[in-house]
Amino acid sequence: MNCDHQLLIVAALTLALLTAGCNGRAVDLDADGTMASSGASSGPSSVGGPSLRPTFVKITSPPPARVAQIRGTTVELECEIMGSPTPTVQWVHGSGQTADWEDISVNVISEDTPTSVARVVSRLVIDRSSRASQTTYTCIGRSAGQLAMASTVVYHVDAGSRLGNYSDLLLLRPLASGGAPTHTFMNLKNARITLHYKTLFENMGTTVVLPCKAVGRPVPEITWLNEDGNVVGSLQDPRYRTLPTGELIITSLRWTDMGSYTCVAKNAISKDESETFVYPIRPN
């Protein structure tokens, strides 16, 4: 592991991870989810097992509280949630219904990794015009019976209209088309990754599932790359495989699996990328 990777962990988790040179250090999770060093070591870090590790869920980067959207444009909201174990993340709108109309699973991660600590990035793409003057969207994170949420009130305005009393609002910029032509009659949509892990701490020896959910029309194809830019898959290592739904599976996680994995979602219109840093830890 090099120094850049350690700095990435610090930035991604916004935690106090203390390091010595470029060697790994054993770390423990405190009750509030921060990390404290517990002495130098030359091998993989160790984190308390399920009986010692505290459970928590918190929003590390909420979406803005109040924004404006020009009707007819496609915009997005972003929410980052950290939790132990890995939290489920979902968007709902004011009525309590799931906010993604086309595919409920797009904005949901299942809590199936009880030994993991993860920071999740969830984006809600809003591409439908609303007749209402405003709509509330809520990002909800759940983990081990705990709950964290943050809401955004989106004010829908007509193009060219003045914001008036809402002049202090952040005006959401429409998603860029990437220079691709617009084919309205075919209802084509840009590829956009809506959910992925930003960082993941997981016990060595376990099976890791890295999600990469994407929207777009045509449906985007998902490819995973390693730090060298090479495609990750079973041809290179039978422990790696990509599911048709976009998840990257790593079985029998090893210390040597530490690093960044890039998900590339691409369709005929555009492509989008997201990066996940995986940090294997030694269970007690």
C-alpha positions in Angstrom: 0.0 0.0 0.0 1.5 3.4 -0.9 1.0 6.8 0.8 -1.5 7.9 -1.9 -3.8 5.1 -1.0 -3.7 6.0 2.7 -4.5 9.6 1.9 -7.5 8.4 -0.2 -8.8 6.5 2.8 -8.5 9.6 5.0 -10.3 11.8 2.5 -13.0 9.3 1.6 -14.0 8.3 5.1 -13.3 11.8 6.7 -11.9 9.8 9.6 -8.8 10.3 11.7 -6.7 7.5 10.3 -3.2 7.8 11.7 -0.3 6.4 9.7 3.4 5.8 10.0 5.3 6.2 6.8 3.9 4.0 4.1 3.3 0.9 6.2 -0.2 -0.2 7.3 -1.3 0.3 10.9 -3.7 -1.7 12.9 -6.9 0.4 13.4 -10.0 0.2 15.6 -13.4 1.8 15.1 -14.5 4.0 18.0 -18.1 4.2 19.1 -18.7 7.3 16.9 -17.4 5.5 13.8 -14.0 7.3 13.7 -10.8 5.3 13.5 -7.9 5.3 16.0 -4.5 3.8 15.5 -3.4 1.0 17.7 0.3 0.6 16.9 2.4 0.1 13.8 2.5 -3.1 11.8 3.8 -4.2 8.4 0.8 -6.2 7.4 -2.9 -5.8 7.1 -4.9 -3.7 9.5 -7.2 -5.3 12.0 -10.6 -4.0 13.1 -12.7 -5.4 15.9 -15.0 -8.2 14.9 -18.8 -8.1 14.9 -18.9 -8.4 18.7 -16.6 -5.4 19.2 -17.3 -3.2 16.2 -19.9 -0.5 17.0 -22.9 -0.2 14.7 -23.8 3.3 13.3 -25.1 5.1 10.3 -24.6 8.8 9.5 -24.9 11.1 6.5 -21.4 12.3 5.6 -22.5 14.5 2.7 -26.2 15.5 2.5 -27.9 16.9 -0.6 -28.7 20.6 -0.5 -31.8 21.5 1.6 -33.5 23.7 -1.0 -32.9 23.9 -4.8 -34.6 25.0 -7.9 -35.1 22.9 -11.1 -36.1 24.2 -14.5 -39.0 22.2 -15.8 -38.2 19.8 -18.6 -34.5 19.5 -17.6 -32.8 16.4 -16.1 -31.0 17.1 -12.8 -29.8 15.0 -9.9 -29.4 15.0 -6.2 -26.5 13.3 -4.4 -26.3 11.8 -0.9 -23.4 10.1 0.9 -24.0 7.8 3.8 -21.5 5.9 6.0 -22.5 2.9 8.2 -21.5 -0.2 10.0 -22.6 -2.6 8.8 -23.0 -1.4 5.2 -26.3 0.6 5.2 -29.2 0.4 2.8 -29.8 3.6 1.0 -33.1 4.7 -0.6 -34.7 7.9 -1.9 -38.4 8.6 -1.4 -40.5 11.6 -2.3 -43.0 13.5 -0.3 -45.7 10.9 -0.5 -43.4 8.2 0.9 -43.2 6.4 -2.4 -39.8 5.3 -3.9 -38.5 8.2 -5.9 -37.1 6.2 -8.7 -40.1 5.4 -10.9 -38.5 3.0 -13.4 -36.5 0.6 -11.2 -36.9 0.5 -7.4 -33.7 -1.4 -7.0 -31.6 1.3 -8.7 -31.3 3.3 -5.5 -31.2 0.5 -2.9 -28.2 -1.5 -1.5 -29.1 -4.6 0.5 -27.5 -5.0 3.9 -25.9 -8.4 3.3 -22.4 -7.7 4.6 -22.6 -7.6 8.4 -18.8 -7.3 8.9 -18.3 -4.4 6.6 -18.0 -0.6 7.0 -18.8 1.4 3.9 -19.4 4.8 2.6 -22.2 4.8 0.0 -22.8 7.4 -2.7 -26.4 7.5 -4.0 -27.6 9.8 -6.8 -31.2 10.5 -7.7 -31.7 11.4 -11.3 -34.8 13.6 -11.8 -35.9 13.7 -15.4 -39.6 14.0 -15.2 -41.4 17.4 -15.3 -43.6 18.0 -12.3 -46.8 20.0 -12.3 -46.4 20.7 -8.6 -44.6 23.9 -7.5 -42.3 21.9 -5.2 -41.4 18.3 -4.3 -39.6 17.0 -1.3 -37.0 14.2 -1.8 -35.5 12.3 1.2 -32.4 10.2 1.2 -32.7 7.5 3.9 -29.9 5.3 5.2 -30.6 2.3 7.5 -28.1 0.0 9.3 -28.6 -2.3 12.2 -32.0 -0.8 13.2 -30.6 2.7 13.1 -31.7 5.5 10.7 -30.2 8.6 9.1 -32.0 10.9 6.6 -31.7 14.2 4.8 -34.4 15.9 2.7 -34.2 18.3 -0.2 -37.1 20.6 -1.3 -37.0 21.0 -5.1 -38.9 24.0 -6.4 -40.0 23.5 -10.1 -39.8 26.7 -12.1 -40.4 27.4 -15.8 -37.6 28.3 -18.1 -37.0 32.0 -18.2 -39.0 32.7 -15.1 -37.7 34.7 -12.2 -37.1 32.9 -9.0 -38.6 35.8 -7.1 -38.8 35.0 -3.4 -36.6 32.0 -4.1 -33.7 33.9 -5.5 -31.4 32.5 -2.7 -32.0 28.9 -4.0 -29.3 26.9 -5.7 -30.4 26.3 -9.3 -29.7 22.8 -10.3 -27.8 22.6 -13.5 -29.1 20.1 -16.2 -27.0 17.1 -16.7 -24.6 17.6 -19.6 -25.1 15.5 -22.7 -21.4 15.1 -23.2 -21.7 16.5 -26.7 -23.9 13.7 -27.9 -26.9 14.6 -30.1 -30.3 14.6 -28.5 -32.8 12.1 -30.0 -36.0 13.1 -28.3 -38.2 11.0 -30.4 -36.3 7.9 -29.3 -36.3 9.0 -25.7 -32.6 8.2 -25.3 -30.9 9.0 -22.0 -27.3 9.4 -20.9 -25.6 6.7 -18.9 -25.4 7.8 -15.2 -24.2 5.8 -12.2 -26.7 6.2 -9.4 -25.2 4.1 -6.6 -21.8 2.8 -5.6 -19.5 2.4 -2.7 -16.9 5.2 -2.3 -14.9 3.2 0.2 -15.3 -0.3 1.7 -13.6 -1.9 4.8 -14.2 -5.6 4.8 -12.8 -8.7 6.5 -10.2 -10.7 4.6 -11.5 -14.1 3.5 -15.1 -12.8 2.9 -16.9 -12.4 -0.3 -17.1 -8.7 -1.4 -19.9 -7.3 -3.5 -19.2 -3.9 -5.1 -22.4 -2.4 -6.5 -22.6 -0.2 -9.5 -26.1 0.8 -10.4 -26.7 2.9 -13.5 -29.6 4.4 -15.4 -29.8 5.3 -19.1 -31.5 4.4 -22.3 -30.2 2.2 -23.9 -29.4 0.4 -20.6 -25.7 1.0 -19.9 -23.2 -1.8 -20.0 -21.0 -2.1 -16.9 -17.3 -2.8 -17.0 -14.9 -2.8 -14.0 -11.2 -1.7 -14.2 -8.3 -2.1 -11.8 -5.8 0.6 -10.9 -3.8 -0.1 -14.0 -6.9 0.5 -16.2 -7.2 -3.2 -17.1 -10.6 -5.0 -17.2 -11.3 -7.0 -14.1 -12.8 -10.4 -14.6 -12.6 -14.1 -14.2 -10.3 -14.4 -17.2 -7.6 -12.7 -15.2 -8.5 -14.1 -11.7 -11.3 -16.6 -11.1 -12.0 -14.8 -7.8 -13.3 -11.8 -9.7 -16.5 -11.8 -11.7 -19.0 -9.1 -12.9 -22.7 -9.9 -12.6 -25.1 -8.9 -15.4 -26.6 -6.4 -13.0 -23.3 -4.6 -12.7 -21.9 -5.8 -9.3 -18.2 -6.8 -9.0 -17.8 -10.0 -6.9 -14.5 -10.6 -5.2 -14.4 -14.0 -3.4 -11.9 -14.8 -0.6 -10.8 -11.2 -0.1 -7.0 -10.9 0.3 -4.7 -8.1 1.4 -3.4 -7.9 -2.1 -6.9 -6.9 -3.3 -6.5 -3.5 -1.7 -6.9 -0.7 -4.1 -9.2 1.3 -6.3 -11.8 -0.3 -8.7 -13.4 1.8 -11.3 -16.9 1.1 -12.6 -17.6 2.3 -16.2 -21.2 2.5 -17.3 -21.5 3.1 -21.0 -24.3 3.3 -23.6 -24.7 4.7 -27.1 -25.1 8.2 -25.8 -22.5 8.6 -23.1 -20.5 7.0 -20.3 -20.0 7.6 -16.6 -17.4 6.4 -14.1 -17.2 5.9 -10.3 -14.4 4.7 -8.1 -14.5 2.3 -5.1 -11.5 1.9 -2.7 -11.4 -1.5 -1.1 -9.5 -1.9 2.2 -9.2 -5.5 3.5 -9.0 -5.8 7.2 -7.8 -8.7 9.4 -10.6 -10.0 11.7 -9.9 -10.7 15.3 
